[in-house]
């Protein structure tokens, strides 16, 4: 991060902001639309601190499908034992 001086006032300036992706199904990916939005520093309007995916219904659907698949695989871990912390199973395996 560098600073610039203008009229005795120092204003922080940043290099190009980092773009964050969605984490869906074990991989980082851009939004289905390819659109992003900027997050700005409230103390310095106009200073973009990060760029995020503008997720759509398609992204939410993909995340829900991936979560359902992961939950199924997690519950069916193959050993017949309750997974600790699984609210769907009792400690007795019922």
N, C-alpha and C positions, 0 to 999 in steps of 0.2 A: 504494500500500500504506500502510495506517495501522497504528498500534500502540495497544494498550490497556494501561493500567497496573493491575495488581492485586497488592497486597501487595509492592510494590517490584519486581515482575518485569514485564518488557515482553514481551508475546506478539504476534507479528505476526498481523494479520488481513488477509484479502484480500477484494476485491470479489467478486462472483459469478464463479466459475471459467469459463474459456473451454471451450467444447465443440468437440472436434475431430471432423471427419467422415472417412470413408473416401475415398480417391482411387482411383476405378475407372473405366477407360475414358475418361480425360481429364476427369472431372468429380468434384466433391466431393459425396458423398451420405451420408445416414444409413444405419445398418445396416438390413438387410431387416426385422428384428424391431422396429426403433425403440428397442431397449433400449440403455442406456449404463451405464458404470461409472465410479466416482470414483477418481482417483489422489490419495492423500494424502501430505502431507509427513511423512517418517519422524521428523523432529525435533519435529514438533508434530502428534501423532495427532489426527485429527478436523478438521484443516485441509485442505480439498479444494483442490488446486492446479490440477487440470484434470479434464475429463470426456471419456471416450473411448467410441467405439462398441463395443458388445458384438457383435462380428462372429460370424456363424453360418456354417454350411456353405454356405448360399445366397450369402453375400457372397464367400466363398472361390471358389466356382464362377464367380461373375460376374467376379471379378478374373482368374481363370485364362483364361476365355473372352476377356476384353478383351486380356490379354497375348498370347494366341495370335494374335488378329486383328492386333495391333500388330506382332508379330514377322513375320507373313506380309507385311504391307504394307511393313515396313522392308527385308526381304530382297528383295522384288520392287519395288525402287525404280525400275525401268523403264529404267535406263541400261546394264544388263548388266555393270556394274562391281562388283567386290567392295567391300563396305563395310568400311572400316578397323575392325579389332577384331571382325569377325564370325567366330567360331570355325567356322562351317559352310562357309566359303569360303576357298580359298587365295588368296594375292595374285595368282595367275595367272588367277583367275576360274573355276577348276575346282570 
